[in-house]
């Protein structure tokens, strides 16, 4: 990465005067994106990246902004993606992608900041373009929230239904039982379910992993017989769902926690592991690319630690007697 950064900076120095003069003269032309998108006049994210390297990042001693931008373009968004095709929902899906990989909220915020600077730089030096809403989440030192007690799950579902209706309650239940990402849940249709198994193909998954997820009996008895599983929320910007979540957290007294929709995926994975399901099966169930990602979801209960300590002590005692 550092070699690539240095190369970008050297190129920036060589081309800076040329581009600056073109901007002054009003003759700067944005190359067209090589994409199948309908946004034909939109610059690509690579163009935003290059421009930001030239005018912002190369003047800084630290190259962290370049490194973070390169990561999100290489790992998630794509270099040739038209900048105006990136939506607020895309940003949320990117956040979920990095939460899945074990990134902290602080790390994700810094990646978002790098992307935001790319849009702001293009607006400053070239022209105004449509940009997604990129909001930063509050950072703190609390542990990631997941539902540990059945009582808390019941409170969550009842409050969700009371505030926003049966379909919202069903969505929360679906996320808990299946471990699906929010975007996967909203894209799911009844035709994707065969014999109580939800089949998610790679085109619908953020990491291109095809997988099969069992549907619990309590879900099967309530899901619609055709069409989208959550028709009120499908094909819409997810911002309104996050407004609902904020209200729900206040209702439950969870507004001072890190509870997000992704916490329900975390809950599902933790429960599978606590139930003794083989870690390789959990990996396939959750659609993780690597076993390391699955291991980040593991939590040792106090009882498990006490049991492990007792076994060690028992062995030590028997060896001492012998």
C-alpha positions in Angstrom: 0.0 0.0 0.0 2.8 2.4 0.9 4.4 2.0 -2.5 1.1 2.7 -4.2 0.6 5.7 -2.0 4.1 7.1 -2.9 3.4 6.5 -6.5 0.1 8.3 -6.3 1.8 11.3 -4.5 4.6 11.5 -7.1 2.1 11.5 -9.9 0.1 14.1 -8.1 3.0 16.5 -7.9 3.7 16.1 -11.6 0.1 16.7 -12.6 -1.0 19.2 -10.1 -0.2 22.4 -12.1 -1.8 21.0 -15.2 -5.1 20.2 -13.5 -5.1 23.4 -11.4 -4.7 25.5 -14.6 -7.5 23.5 -16.3 -9.7 24.2 -13.3 -9.0 27.9 -13.5 -9.6 28.0 -17.2 -12.8 26.0 -16.9 -11.5 23.4 -19.3 -11.3 20.4 -16.9 -13.2 17.5 -18.2 -14.2 14.5 -16.0 -13.6 11.2 -17.8 -16.6 9.0 -18.2 -17.1 6.1 -15.9 -16.7 2.6 -17.4 -19.9 1.2 -15.9 -23.2 -0.3 -16.9 -24.9 2.2 -14.5 -27.5 4.7 -15.8 -25.5 7.4 -14.1 -23.5 8.1 -17.3 -22.2 11.6 -16.3 -21.1 10.6 -12.8 -17.4 10.5 -12.1 -16.1 7.2 -10.7 -14.9 6.7 -7.2 -11.4 6.3 -8.6 -11.6 9.8 -10.0 -12.7 11.2 -6.6 -9.8 9.3 -5.0 -7.2 10.6 -7.4 -8.4 14.2 -7.1 -8.4 14.0 -3.3 -4.9 12.6 -3.3 -3.7 15.5 -5.4 -5.3 18.3 -3.5 -5.8 17.1 0.1 -4.0 13.9 1.2 -0.6 14.5 -0.4 -0.1 17.6 1.7 -0.5 15.7 4.9 2.3 13.9 6.8 0.1 10.9 7.6 -1.1 8.7 4.7 -3.9 7.1 6.8 -6.7 8.8 4.7 -5.3 7.3 1.5 -5.0 3.8 3.1 -8.5 3.9 4.4 -10.0 5.0 1.1 -8.1 2.4 -0.8 -9.4 -0.3 1.5 -13.1 0.6 1.1 -12.7 0.9 -2.6 -10.9 -2.4 -3.0 -12.9 -4.4 -0.4 -16.4 -3.1 -0.8 -17.4 -0.2 -3.1 -15.2 -0.8 -6.2 -12.9 1.7 -8.0 -15.1 2.0 -11.1 -18.4 2.5 -9.3 -20.1 5.8 -10.3 -19.9 8.1 -7.3 -23.5 9.1 -7.7 -24.6 5.5 -7.5 -23.5 5.3 -3.9 -26.6 5.7 -1.7 -27.2 6.0 2.1 -28.2 2.4 2.1 -24.9 1.5 0.5 -23.1 3.3 3.3 -25.1 1.3 5.9 -24.3 -2.0 4.1 -20.7 -1.0 4.1 -20.9 -0.4 7.9 -22.4 -3.8 8.4 -19.7 -5.4 6.2 -17.0 -4.0 8.4 -18.8 -4.8 11.6 -18.9 -8.4 10.3 -15.1 -8.2 9.9 -14.6 -7.1 13.5 -13.9 -3.4 12.9 -14.7 -1.1 15.7 -17.1 1.8 15.4 -14.1 4.2 15.6 -12.4 2.4 12.7 -15.5 2.4 10.6 -16.0 6.1 11.3 -12.6 6.9 10.0 -13.2 5.0 6.8 -16.5 6.9 6.3 -14.6 10.2 6.9 -12.1 9.3 4.1 -15.0 8.6 1.8 -16.7 11.9 2.8 -13.6 13.8 2.1 -13.5 12.4 -1.5 -16.9 13.8 -2.2 -16.2 17.1 -0.6 -13.0 17.5 -2.5 -14.7 16.9 -5.8 -17.3 19.4 -5.0 -14.7 22.0 -4.0 -12.5 21.7 -7.1 -14.8 20.4 -9.9 -18.5 20.6 -9.4 -21.4 19.6 -7.2 -22.4 16.0 -7.4 -25.0 13.9 -5.6 -23.5 12.4 -2.5 -24.8 9.8 0.0 -25.6 10.8 3.6 -22.5 9.8 5.6 -23.1 10.1 9.3 -20.7 9.1 12.0 -21.8 6.9 14.9 -21.1 7.8 18.5 -17.8 6.2 19.7 -17.4 4.8 23.2 -15.6 2.0 25.0 -18.7 -0.1 25.7 -18.6 -3.7 24.5 -20.7 -4.6 21.5 -24.3 -5.2 22.5 -26.1 -8.5 21.9 -29.2 -10.0 23.5 -28.2 -12.5 26.2 -31.5 -13.1 28.0 -34.8 -14.4 26.7 -36.5 -11.7 28.8 -34.7 -8.9 26.9 -35.7 -10.5 23.5 -39.3 -10.6 24.7 -39.2 -6.9 25.7 -37.6 -6.0 22.3 -40.3 -7.8 20.3 -43.2 -6.5 22.3 -42.0 -2.9 22.2 -41.3 -3.2 18.5 -44.9 -4.4 17.9 -46.4 -1.8 20.2 -44.6 1.1 18.5 -44.5 0.1 14.9 -46.8 -2.9 14.3 -46.6 -6.6 13.6 -44.4 -6.4 10.5 -41.7 -4.6 12.3 -41.8 -7.1 15.2 -41.6 -9.9 12.6 -38.5 -8.2 11.1 -36.8 -8.1 14.4 -37.6 -11.8 15.1 -36.4 -12.7 11.6 -33.0 -11.0 12.2 -32.6 -12.8 15.5 -33.5 -16.3 14.2 -31.7 -16.2 10.9 -28.7 -14.0 11.6 -29.3 -12.3 8.2 -28.0 -8.8 7.6 -30.7 -6.1 7.4 -30.2 -5.7 3.6 -30.5 -9.5 3.1 -33.7 -9.6 5.1 -35.3 -6.8 3.1 -34.4 -8.4 -0.2 -35.8 -11.8 0.8 -38.9 -13.1 -0.9 -41.1 -16.1 -0.2 -39.9 -17.8 -3.4 -36.4 -18.0 -1.8 -37.8 -20.3 0.9 -38.0 -24.1 0.1 -38.8 -26.6 2.8 -38.2 -24.1 5.6 -34.8 -23.1 4.2 -34.0 -19.6 3.0 -31.6 -19.8 0.1 -29.5 -16.6 -0.3 -27.5 -16.4 -3.5 -24.3 -14.6 -3.8 -25.8 -11.7 -5.7 -27.9 -10.8 -2.7 -25.1 -11.2 -0.1 -22.6 -8.5 0.7 -19.6 -10.8 0.5 -20.9 -12.9 -2.4 -21.4 -16.0 -0.3 -24.3 -18.3 -1.3 -25.8 -19.9 1.8 -28.9 -21.7 3.1 -30.4 -20.5 6.4 -33.1 -22.5 8.3 -36.3 -20.7 9.0 -37.7 -21.3 12.5 -41.2 -22.6 13.0 -42.3 -19.4 14.7 -41.3 -17.4 11.6 -42.8 -19.9 9.0 -46.2 -19.5 10.7 -46.2 -15.7 10.3 -44.3 -14.9 7.1 -46.4 -13.9 4.0 -47.2 -16.6 1.4 -45.8 -14.6 -1.5 -43.8 -11.6 -2.5 -41.3 -9.8 -0.2 -41.1 -11.1 3.3 -41.3 -7.5 4.5 -43.1 -5.6 1.8 -43.5 -2.3 3.7 -39.7 -2.0 4.0 -38.5 -3.5 0.7 -37.1 -1.2 -2.1 -36.9 1.8 0.2 -34.1 3.8 1.8 -33.4 2.2 5.2 -33.0 5.6 6.9 -36.6 5.4 8.3 -35.8 2.0 9.9 -32.9 3.6 11.8 -35.2 6.4 13.0 -37.5 3.6 14.3 -34.6 1.9 16.0 -33.6 5.1 17.8 -37.1 5.5 19.1 -37.2 1.8 20.1 -34.0 2.1 22.1 -35.3 5.0 24.1 -38.5 3.1 24.8 -36.4 0.1 26.1 -33.9 2.3 28.0 -31.2 1.0 25.6 -30.4 4.4 24.2 -27.0 4.4 26.0 -25.9 1.2 24.5 -24.4 0.1 21.1 -27.5 -1.7 20.1 -28.0 -1.7 16.3 -29.8 -4.0 13.9 -26.5 -5.8 13.3 -26.6 -6.7 17.0 -29.3 -9.2 16.2 -27.0 -11.0 13.8 -24.4 -11.0 16.5 -27.0 -12.5 18.9 -27.9 -15.3 16.5 -24.2 -16.2 16.0 -23.5 -16.1 19.7 -26.5 -18.4 20.5 -25.4 -21.0 17.9 -22.0 -21.1 19.5 -23.3 -21.2 23.0 -25.6 -24.1 22.0 -22.5 -26.1 21.0 -23.0 -26.0 17.2 -19.7 -26.8 15.5 -17.8 -23.6 14.6 -17.5 -24.6 10.9 -21.3 -25.0 10.7 -21.8 -21.6 12.3 -19.4 -20.1 9.7 -21.5 -21.6 6.9 -24.8 -20.6 8.6 -23.7 -17.0 9.0 -22.0 -16.7 5.5 -18.6 -15.7 6.8 -15.7 -15.9 4.4 -13.2 -16.9 7.0 -13.3 -18.8 10.3 -11.5 -15.9 11.9 -14.7 -13.8 11.4 -16.8 -16.4 13.1 -14.4 -16.6 16.0 -14.9 -12.9 16.8 -18.5 -13.7 17.7 -17.6 -16.3 20.4 -18.1 -15.4 24.0 -17.1 -17.6 27.0 -19.8 -17.6 29.7 -18.7 -17.4 33.3 -20.0 -21.0 33.9 -17.8 -22.2 31.0 -14.8 -20.6 32.5 -15.5 -22.1 35.9 -15.9 -25.5 34.3 -12.6 -25.2 32.5 -10.9 -24.1 35.7 -12.4 -27.0 37.6 -11.1 -29.5 35.0 -7.6 -28.1 35.2 -7.7 -28.2 39.0 -9.0 -31.8 39.0 -6.2 -32.9 36.8 -3.6 -31.1 38.8 -5.0 -32.7 42.0 -4.9 -36.2 40.6 -1.4 -35.8 39.4 -0.3 -34.5 42.8 -1.9 -37.6 44.5 -0.2 -39.9 42.1 
